[in-house]
Amino acid sequence: MKIVSINVNGLRAFDEKNHGNFNKFCLDLLQADIVCLQEIKGSDGSLSKYHALEDYQTFSSFYKKGRHGVSTLVRKNLFCGKCEEIMPGRILKTCHGSFSIYNCYMPYYDESKEEIRQKYIEAYDKLRLNLPETSVILCGDFNATYNMLDHYQFVAELNTLISVNRWQPHSELLARFEKISFRKFGENIDKSLDITPKMKEKWKLWKSIVETADEFMDQSMKKDRVEKINPSKVELPYHFFSLKELEDYFYEVYQRAWMKKLVDCYVDTFRLFNDGLSKYTCWNTIFNLRPANLGTRIDYILCSKDIRCTKSGILPEIKGSDHCPVFAEFEVEPYEEDGVNLAKRKNNLLAFFKPKTS
């Protein structure tokens, strides 16, 4: 069984960018049994055609019109016994007999907005408290990396840190030699009466450079990070001098620490089969960073340890959003339980939310 997850950043716009036949897109291009969509941005009325697909039964959870929203599309030849809205527009659970799927669009945690900080924490805690330990698959946009290797800025800083550590003995020796030479040169100038004004100006410049370097080194000895002067838009704002401090800085962001705890309990299916760098699922479109592949991996398919994943990956060649699809294949079979199979119901959103009356 193949599951595909993607933050579409507006379902109608994404569909138009991919030729406007969403059923064919899911069936032929993605070849998916179950598709989990995040940030669909619509209402039951504006997205009604996506609840009348030929091969998929669509379950959706909306929040506010034009904001958030998640949809789970299930092939009609599969079983879905229950659909439960855990958090409107954010978390949708579907039950498939032998396993359950949580389709998640987690909020971005902005610590500068204190008034909504607690609400975001509650959203993360609500998901964690609802999760069973077995027979569960979680997928979606978690708005967080849990490993520095999945964030281009931290990969760049790690490379810098490794290079600095590799050459540190040589650079320290060179710096010590240069500073001694400058000071001796300065002492000779101060004692000499036979110097030109031009030489004195040169010495003042060199003296200023040495003093600035001394101050920087003093700060570096006291701290493990120093603020950068005019960092570029794609750089971290600090220089780091230890791996521990870089890692501590990484986990200062609440959702990263939370995500690390979550992954410790489940399996990151992507990393079962992919151990390379620069494997990203989201890129900043304001700065147009996708062509240079400066991105983050914040879209995941996780599973409990009792479920066997046979293949996983990302599909960066599929455009239409600031995210790309992620997929995983599992050795599971949705079996039919006693009761109604929602995947075979009339493909109509209102028929799902309102029980039929005879």
C-alpha positions in Angstrom: 0.0 0.0 0.0 1.4 3.4 -1.0 0.7 6.6 0.9 1.6 10.0 -0.4 1.5 13.2 1.6 1.8 16.8 0.3 1.2 20.3 1.5 -0.5 21.7 -1.6 -0.6 25.3 -0.4 -4.1 25.8 -1.8 -5.7 22.7 -3.5 -7.3 24.5 -6.4 -4.2 26.4 -7.3 -2.1 23.2 -7.0 -4.5 21.3 -9.2 -4.5 24.0 -11.9 -0.7 23.9 -12.0 -0.8 20.1 -12.5 -3.2 20.1 -15.5 -6.5 20.2 -13.5 -7.4 16.5 -13.3 -6.8 15.6 -9.7 -8.1 12.1 -9.8 -5.7 11.3 -12.7 -2.9 13.0 -10.9 -3.3 10.9 -7.8 -4.0 7.6 -9.6 -1.5 7.8 -12.5 1.2 10.1 -11.5 1.4 9.5 -7.7 0.0 5.9 -8.0 -1.2 6.3 -4.5 -3.7 4.2 -2.5 -4.1 7.0 0.1 -3.3 10.7 -0.4 -3.0 13.0 2.6 -3.2 16.7 1.7 -2.5 19.7 4.0 -3.2 23.4 3.7 -6.1 22.8 1.2 -7.4 26.4 1.8 -11.1 26.2 1.1 -14.5 25.2 2.3 -16.9 22.3 1.5 -18.5 24.4 -1.2 -15.4 25.7 -2.9 -13.8 22.3 -2.9 -16.8 20.2 -3.6 -15.4 18.7 -6.9 -12.6 17.1 -4.9 -15.3 15.2 -2.9 -16.7 13.7 -6.1 -13.6 11.9 -7.5 -14.0 8.8 -9.6 -11.5 6.6 -7.8 -11.1 8.2 -4.3 -13.3 8.8 -1.3 -12.3 12.2 0.2 -12.5 13.1 3.9 -11.8 16.7 4.9 -11.5 18.9 7.9 -11.9 22.7 7.5 -11.0 25.5 9.9 -11.6 28.9 8.4 -12.4 29.6 4.8 -9.2 30.0 2.9 -7.0 28.9 5.8 -5.5 25.6 6.8 -7.5 22.5 6.1 -6.6 18.8 5.6 -8.0 16.1 3.3 -7.4 12.4 3.2 -8.2 10.6 -0.1 -8.8 6.8 0.1 -9.0 4.5 -2.9 -12.6 3.2 -3.1 -11.3 -0.4 -3.3 -9.9 0.0 0.3 -11.5 0.0 3.7 -12.1 3.0 5.9 -14.3 2.3 8.9 -14.1 5.6 10.7 -13.0 9.2 10.2 -12.4 11.4 13.2 -11.6 15.1 13.4 -8.9 15.5 16.1 -8.4 19.2 15.6 -10.4 21.2 13.0 -8.3 22.0 9.9 -5.2 20.5 11.5 -5.5 16.8 12.3 -7.7 14.2 10.7 -7.7 10.5 11.7 -9.0 7.7 9.5 -9.2 4.1 10.6 -8.5 1.2 8.2 -9.0 -1.9 10.3 -5.4 -3.0 10.8 -4.0 0.5 11.2 -4.9 4.2 11.6 -3.6 7.2 9.7 -3.2 10.7 11.2 -3.1 13.4 8.6 -1.4 16.4 10.3 -0.9 20.0 9.4 0.9 21.3 12.5 1.1 25.0 13.2 4.3 27.0 13.0 5.5 27.9 16.4 6.3 31.6 16.6 7.8 32.4 20.0 7.5 36.1 19.3 3.7 35.9 19.4 3.2 35.1 23.0 -0.6 35.4 22.9 -0.9 32.3 20.6 2.2 30.5 21.9 0.2 28.4 24.4 -2.4 27.5 21.8 0.3 26.0 19.5 1.8 24.1 22.4 -1.7 22.6 23.1 -2.0 21.6 19.5 1.2 19.6 19.6 0.3 18.1 23.0 -3.2 17.1 21.7 -1.7 15.1 18.9 0.8 13.4 21.2 -1.8 12.4 23.7 -4.1 11.0 21.1 -1.5 8.8 19.5 -1.5 5.0 20.1 1.8 3.2 20.4 1.1 0.6 17.7 -0.6 0.3 14.3 -0.4 3.9 13.4 0.9 6.0 10.5 1.4 9.7 10.9 2.0 11.9 7.9 1.9 15.5 6.9 3.5 18.9 7.3 4.9 19.1 10.8 6.5 22.5 10.3 9.7 21.4 12.0 12.9 19.6 11.4 14.2 17.3 14.2 17.8 16.9 12.8 20.2 19.6 11.8 21.1 17.7 8.6 17.5 18.4 7.4 17.9 22.2 7.4 20.2 23.9 4.8 21.3 26.7 7.2 22.5 24.3 9.8 24.2 22.0 7.2 26.2 25.1 6.0 27.1 26.0 9.6 28.2 22.4 10.3 30.5 22.4 7.3 32.0 25.7 8.5 32.4 24.3 12.0 34.1 21.1 10.7 36.5 23.2 8.5 37.4 25.5 11.4 38.0 22.6 13.7 40.1 20.8 11.1 42.4 23.8 10.6 42.2 25.3 14.1 45.8 24.4 15.3 47.3 26.0 12.2 45.1 29.1 12.3 45.9 29.6 16.1 49.6 29.4 15.4 49.4 31.8 12.5 47.3 34.3 14.4 49.7 34.2 17.4 52.7 34.8 15.0 51.0 37.7 13.2 49.9 39.4 16.5 53.4 39.2 17.9 54.9 40.6 14.7 52.4 43.5 14.6 53.1 44.3 18.3 56.9 44.3 17.8 56.4 46.5 14.7 54.3 48.9 16.8 56.8 49.0 19.6 59.6 49.9 17.1 57.5 52.7 15.6 56.6 54.1 19.0 60.3 54.2 20.0 61.5 55.6 16.7 61.6 59.3 16.0 62.6 58.9 12.4 59.2 57.9 10.9 57.0 59.5 8.4 53.4 60.6 9.0 52.3 58.0 6.4 54.0 55.2 8.4 52.2 56.3 11.5 48.8 56.2 9.8 49.6 52.7 8.6 50.5 51.6 12.1 47.2 53.0 13.5 45.3 51.0 10.9 47.2 47.8 11.8 46.8 48.5 15.5 43.0 48.8 15.0 42.9 45.5 13.2 44.8 43.7 15.9 42.7 45.2 18.7 39.5 44.2 16.9 40.9 40.6 16.4 41.9 40.5 20.1 38.4 41.5 21.1 36.8 39.0 18.8 39.0 36.2 20.2 38.3 37.2 23.8 34.5 37.0 23.0 35.1 33.6 21.4 36.9 32.3 24.5 33.9 33.3 26.7 31.1 32.3 24.3 30.3 29.5 22.0 28.5 31.8 19.6 29.1 35.3 18.4 26.6 37.4 16.5 27.5 37.9 12.8 27.9 41.3 11.3 25.4 41.7 8.4 24.6 38.0 7.8 23.1 37.2 4.4 19.4 36.2 4.1 20.4 32.5 3.9 22.8 32.4 6.9 22.3 31.8 10.6 22.7 35.0 12.6 25.7 33.6 14.7 29.1 32.2 14.4 29.4 28.9 16.4 32.5 27.5 17.9 31.3 24.1 19.2 29.0 21.4 17.9 27.2 21.3 21.2 26.3 25.0 21.1 25.1 24.7 17.5 22.9 21.8 18.5 21.6 23.6 21.6 20.7 26.6 19.4 18.9 24.3 17.0 16.7 22.8 19.7 15.9 26.2 21.2 12.9 26.2 18.8 10.0 24.5 20.6 8.7 22.4 17.7 12.1 20.9 16.8 12.5 19.6 20.3 9.0 18.3 20.3 9.5 16.6 16.9 12.7 14.9 18.1 10.7 13.4 21.0 8.0 12.2 18.6 10.5 10.6 16.2 12.2 8.8 19.0 8.9 6.9 19.6 8.2 6.2 15.9 10.0 5.4 12.7 11.0 8.1 10.2 10.3 6.1 7.0 12.4 8.4 4.8 15.6 7.7 6.7 15.1 4.0 6.5 16.2 4.1 2.9 17.8 7.6 2.4 20.8 8.8 4.3 22.0 11.6 2.0 22.1 15.3 2.6 20.2 18.0 0.7 17.0 15.9 0.7 14.4 18.7 1.3 10.6 18.9 1.0 10.0 22.7 1.5 11.7 25.8 0.1 11.3 29.5 0.7 9.6 30.9 -2.3 10.0 34.6 -1.3 13.8 34.2 -1.8 13.4 31.7 -4.6 15.6 29.1 -2.9 14.2 26.0 -4.7 16.5 26.2 -7.7 19.5 26.2 -5.5 17.9 23.5 -3.3 18.3 25.5 -0.1 15.4 24.0 1.9 14.2 22.0 4.9 12.7 18.6 5.4 9.5 19.2 7.4 7.1 16.8 5.7 7.2 13.3 7.1 5.6 9.9 7.0 6.2 8.2 10.3 5.0 4.8 11.5 4.9 2.8 14.6 7.6 0.2 15.0 5.2 -2.7 14.4 4.4 -1.6 10.8 6.8 -2.7 8.0 7.8 0.0 5.5 9.3 -1.3 2.3 10.1 1.9 0.4 10.1 5.6 0.9 11.2 8.8 -0.8 10.4 12.4 -1.8 9.3 13.7 -5.2 11.0 17.1 -5.7 10.2 17.0 -9.4 6.5 17.6 -8.8 5.9 21.3 -8.6 2.9 23.5 -7.8 3.5 24.2 -4.2 6.4 25.4 -1.9 6.4 21.8 -0.7 6.9 18.5 -2.7 5.2 15.2 -2.1 6.7 12.5 0.2 5.7 8.8 -0.1 6.1 5.5 1.7 5.0 2.0 0.9 3.9 -0.4 3.6 3.2 -4.1 3.9 -0.3 -3.7 5.4 -3.7 -4.7 4.2 -6.7 -2.6 5.2 -9.2 -5.3 6.2 -13.0 -4.8 6.5 -14.5 -4.7 10.0 -18.1 -5.2 10.8 -20.0 -2.0 10.0 -20.0 0.6 7.3 -17.2 1.0 4.9 -16.9 4.8 4.4 -14.7 4.3 1.3 -17.7 2.9 -0.5 -20.2 5.6 0.5 -21.7 8.0 -2.0 -18.8 10.4 -2.8 -20.3 13.4 -1.3 -19.0 15.5 1.6 -22.4 16.0 3.2 -23.2 12.3 3.0 -20.1 11.7 5.2 -20.9 14.3 7.9 -24.6 13.6 8.0 -26.0 10.1 8.5 -28.4 8.9 5.8 -32.1 8.8 6.8 -34.6 6.5 5.1 
